[in-house]
Amino acid sequence: MYMKTTFSRRLTRLLASSLAALCLLAPAARALADAVTLPEQLIGVTQGFLEFTVEDYLATSQTTGRYEIQINNLDPRLRMPLCSQPLDASLESPAQPLGRVTVRVRCDSAAPWTVFVPAQVRLFREVVVMARPLKRESVVSEDDVTLRERDVGTLSQGFLGSLDQAVGMKLMRPVVLDQVITPQHLEQAELIRKGDQVVIVARSGTLSVRMPGEALSKGGFSEQIRVRNLNSKRVVKARVTGPGQVEVVM
């Protein structure tokens, strides 16, 4: 009985002293946790930097659209020493903040360190896509194309932001429904060849007059060419508006 009582008292004293030690160590443990830079803080710095950079890029390039930023998860065990200076963030790659990017987060204190944070920036804009499939050498009309929202960061071959850039152009290769059109798909279509008989439309305000003419040079959509008025024999410059048709402003 005496042995059990003595052991019990010793166990109680041991637990009490251990508890007191833990209470003393708790503030130190909290201080240790506060003395590191956590992955969540690195992600927050990266998010803020990318938002500022993308907004500046859109304003500088006069680009419209909406963007989304997705930052890759970092190792949750990552513990970098607490930085005595504000963390510095810069774009490591690529030159523009679009697509897959890497942000360098750096501490410039007496014990410097650097962490590279990967992210994805998606910029969505309306671009020209095909409203129906067309064969090679087809001339694109207004009914052939439309605008759809796409992530332009993935369009490495480029894109067109206006229907006017495609209408009247000739396709250099076949295209399919909903395909994004790039400048490499198109070339200026020769709507009028030298010597073609054309219709000259002369406009003055709401009035228009049609007369026969002859093309003295070739031209594509919206190009200026020389034509001869077959009635007056006068040579004028006119804008190509379609196959066999030109327009002059009086």
C-alpha positions as CSV (number, residue, x, y, z in Angstrom):
1,M,0.0,0.0,0.0
2,Y,2.8,2.3,0.9
3,M,4.6,1.5,-2.4
4,K,1.4,2.3,-4.5
5,T,0.9,5.6,-2.6
6,T,4.5,6.7,-3.2
7,F,4.4,5.8,-6.9
8,S,1.1,7.7,-7.2
9,R,2.6,10.8,-5.6
10,R,5.7,10.6,-7.8
11,L,3.5,10.3,-10.9
12,T,1.4,13.3,-9.9
13,R,4.6,15.4,-9.3
14,L,6.0,14.3,-12.7
15,L,2.8,15.2,-14.6
16,A,2.6,18.5,-12.8
17,S,6.2,19.4,-13.7
18,S,5.6,18.3,-17.3
19,L,2.5,20.4,-17.6
20,A,4.4,23.4,-16.2
21,A,7.1,22.8,-18.8
22,L,4.6,22.6,-21.6
23,C,3.0,25.9,-20.5
24,L,6.4,27.6,-20.5
25,L,7.2,26.1,-23.9
26,A,3.9,27.1,-25.5
27,P,4.7,30.8,-26.1
28,A,8.1,29.8,-27.5
29,A,6.4,27.4,-29.9
30,R,4.0,30.1,-31.0
31,A,6.9,32.5,-31.5
32,L,8.7,29.8,-33.6
33,A,5.6,29.4,-35.7
34,D,5.3,33.2,-36.1
35,A,9.0,33.4,-37.1
36,V,8.5,31.6,-40.5
37,T,6.9,32.5,-43.8
38,L,4.1,30.0,-44.5
39,P,3.1,28.8,-48.0
40,E,-0.2,30.7,-47.6
41,Q,1.7,33.9,-47.3
42,L,3.8,33.2,-50.4
43,I,0.6,32.5,-52.4
44,G,-1.0,35.7,-51.1
45,V,2.0,37.7,-52.3
46,T,2.0,36.0,-55.7
47,Q,-1.8,36.6,-56.1
48,G,-1.5,40.3,-55.3
49,F,1.5,40.7,-57.6
50,L,-0.1,39.0,-60.6
51,E,-3.3,40.9,-60.2
52,F,-1.4,44.2,-60.3
53,T,0.8,43.0,-63.2
54,V,-2.1,41.8,-65.3
55,E,-4.2,45.0,-64.7
56,D,-1.1,47.1,-65.8
57,Y,-0.6,44.9,-68.9
58,L,-4.2,45.3,-69.9
59,A,-4.1,49.1,-69.4
60,T,-0.7,49.6,-71.2
61,S,-1.7,47.4,-74.2
62,Q,-5.2,48.8,-74.2
63,T,-6.5,45.2,-74.2
64,T,-10.0,44.3,-73.1
65,G,-11.1,41.1,-71.5
66,R,-11.5,39.2,-68.3
67,Y,-8.8,37.2,-66.5
68,E,-8.4,34.4,-64.1
69,I,-5.4,33.6,-61.9
70,Q,-4.7,30.1,-60.6
71,I,-1.7,29.6,-58.3
72,N,-0.3,26.1,-58.0
73,N,-0.2,24.6,-54.5
74,L,3.1,24.8,-52.7
75,D,4.4,22.1,-50.4
76,P,2.5,22.6,-47.1
77,R,5.7,21.7,-45.2
78,L,7.6,24.6,-46.7
79,R,8.8,26.9,-43.9
80,M,11.0,29.9,-44.9
81,P,12.5,32.1,-42.3
82,L,10.5,35.2,-41.4
83,C,11.7,38.1,-43.6
84,S,12.6,41.4,-41.9
85,Q,11.9,43.2,-45.2
86,P,8.7,43.3,-47.3
87,L,8.8,40.4,-49.7
88,D,9.7,41.2,-53.3
89,A,7.8,39.6,-56.2
90,S,8.9,39.6,-59.9
91,L,7.9,37.8,-63.1
92,E,10.5,35.1,-63.8
93,S,8.9,33.9,-67.0
94,P,7.5,34.6,-69.6
95,A,7.8,38.3,-70.6
96,Q,4.0,38.8,-70.6
97,P,1.8,37.7,-67.7
98,L,-0.2,35.3,-69.8
99,G,-0.4,31.5,-69.8
100,R,1.9,29.5,-67.6
101,V,4.0,31.9,-65.5
102,T,6.6,31.7,-62.7
103,V,6.8,34.3,-60.0
104,R,10.0,34.8,-58.0
105,V,9.3,35.7,-54.4
106,R,12.4,36.9,-52.7
107,C,13.5,38.0,-49.2
108,D,16.2,40.6,-49.3
109,S,17.1,40.4,-45.6
110,A,20.5,39.6,-44.0
111,A,19.6,35.9,-44.6
112,P,18.1,36.1,-48.1
113,W,16.0,33.4,-49.7
114,T,14.0,32.9,-52.9
115,V,10.9,30.8,-53.7
116,F,9.6,30.2,-57.3
117,V,5.8,30.0,-57.4
118,P,4.2,28.6,-60.6
119,A,0.8,29.9,-61.7
120,Q,-1.6,30.1,-64.6
121,V,-3.0,33.3,-66.0
122,R,-6.0,33.0,-68.3
123,L,-7.1,36.0,-70.3
124,F,-10.4,35.6,-72.0
125,R,-11.3,37.8,-75.1
126,E,-13.7,37.6,-78.0
127,V,-11.9,36.3,-81.0
128,V,-12.9,35.4,-84.6
129,V,-13.9,31.8,-85.1
130,M,-15.6,30.0,-88.0
131,A,-19.3,29.8,-88.0
132,R,-19.2,27.0,-90.6
133,P,-16.5,24.9,-92.4
134,L,-14.9,26.4,-95.5
135,K,-12.6,25.0,-98.2
136,R,-9.2,26.4,-99.1
137,E,-9.3,29.6,-101.3
138,S,-12.8,30.4,-100.1
139,V,-13.4,34.1,-99.6
140,V,-14.7,34.8,-96.1
141,S,-18.1,36.5,-95.9
142,E,-19.9,38.0,-92.9
143,D,-22.0,34.9,-92.4
144,D,-18.9,32.7,-92.3
145,V,-17.4,34.1,-89.1
146,T,-18.5,35.0,-85.6
147,L,-17.0,36.1,-82.2
148,R,-16.5,33.7,-79.4
149,E,-14.7,34.0,-76.0
150,R,-11.4,32.2,-75.8
151,D,-8.3,32.1,-73.5
152,V,-5.9,34.0,-75.7
153,G,-2.9,32.9,-73.6
154,T,-3.2,29.5,-75.3
155,L,-3.4,30.9,-78.8
156,S,0.3,30.8,-79.7
157,Q,-0.4,31.3,-83.4
158,G,-2.2,34.5,-82.8
159,F,-5.9,35.5,-83.3
160,L,-8.1,38.2,-84.8
161,G,-10.1,40.5,-82.6
162,S,-12.5,41.9,-85.2
163,L,-14.7,40.4,-87.9
164,D,-13.5,43.1,-90.3
165,Q,-10.1,41.5,-90.2
166,A,-11.4,38.3,-91.7
167,V,-14.3,39.3,-94.0
168,G,-13.2,39.6,-97.6
169,M,-10.0,37.7,-97.1
170,K,-9.1,34.4,-98.8
171,L,-8.4,31.2,-96.9
172,M,-5.0,29.7,-97.4
173,R,-6.1,26.3,-95.9
174,P,-9.4,24.6,-95.1
175,V,-11.1,25.4,-91.7
176,V,-13.7,23.7,-89.6
177,L,-16.6,24.8,-87.5
178,D,-15.6,26.9,-84.3
179,Q,-12.0,27.0,-85.4
180,V,-10.0,30.1,-84.2
181,I,-8.8,32.0,-87.2
182,T,-5.2,33.3,-87.2
183,P,-3.5,35.8,-89.5
184,Q,-1.6,32.7,-91.0
185,H,-5.0,31.4,-92.3
186,L,-5.7,34.4,-94.5
187,E,-4.4,36.4,-97.4
188,Q,-5.8,39.3,-99.4
189,A,-8.3,38.0,-101.9
190,E,-8.1,39.3,-105.4
191,L,-11.8,40.3,-105.8
192,I,-11.0,42.3,-109.0
193,R,-8.4,41.7,-111.6
194,K,-7.0,44.2,-114.1
195,G,-9.3,44.4,-117.1
196,D,-12.4,43.2,-115.3
197,Q,-15.7,44.9,-116.0
198,V,-16.9,46.5,-112.8
199,V,-19.9,48.4,-111.4
200,I,-18.9,51.8,-110.1
201,V,-21.2,53.0,-107.3
202,A,-20.9,56.8,-106.7
203,R,-22.3,57.9,-103.4
204,S,-23.2,61.4,-102.2
205,G,-24.9,61.4,-98.8
206,T,-28.0,59.2,-99.2
207,L,-27.9,59.3,-103.0
208,S,-26.0,56.7,-105.1
209,V,-25.5,56.3,-108.9
210,R,-24.3,53.2,-110.7
211,M,-22.3,53.2,-113.9
212,P,-20.2,50.7,-115.8
213,G,-16.4,50.7,-115.5
214,E,-13.2,48.9,-116.2
215,A,-10.6,48.0,-113.6
216,L,-7.1,49.3,-114.5
217,S,-5.5,47.5,-111.6
218,K,-6.2,44.5,-109.4
219,G,-7.4,44.8,-105.8
220,G,-8.8,43.0,-102.7
221,F,-11.5,43.9,-100.3
222,S,-11.4,47.6,-99.2
223,E,-8.3,48.3,-101.3
224,Q,-8.1,51.4,-103.5
225,I,-7.8,50.7,-107.3
226,R,-7.9,52.7,-110.5
227,V,-11.0,52.3,-112.6
228,R,-12.2,53.9,-115.9
229,N,-15.7,55.2,-116.1
230,L,-16.9,53.8,-119.4
231,N,-19.5,56.5,-119.9
232,S,-17.3,59.5,-119.3
233,K,-13.9,57.8,-120.0
234,R,-12.7,59.4,-116.8
235,V,-10.2,57.5,-114.6
236,V,-10.9,57.6,-110.8
237,K,-9.7,55.9,-107.7
238,A,-12.4,53.6,-106.1
239,R,-12.6,51.3,-103.1
240,V,-13.3,47.6,-103.7
241,T,-16.5,46.6,-101.9
242,G,-17.1,43.2,-103.4
243,P,-16.5,41.0,-106.5
244,G,-16.9,43.2,-109.5
245,Q,-18.0,46.2,-107.5
246,V,-16.2,49.4,-106.4
247,E,-17.3,52.6,-104.7
248,V,-16.4,56.3,-105.0
249,V,-17.5,59.1,-102.7
250,M,-18.6,62.2,-104.6
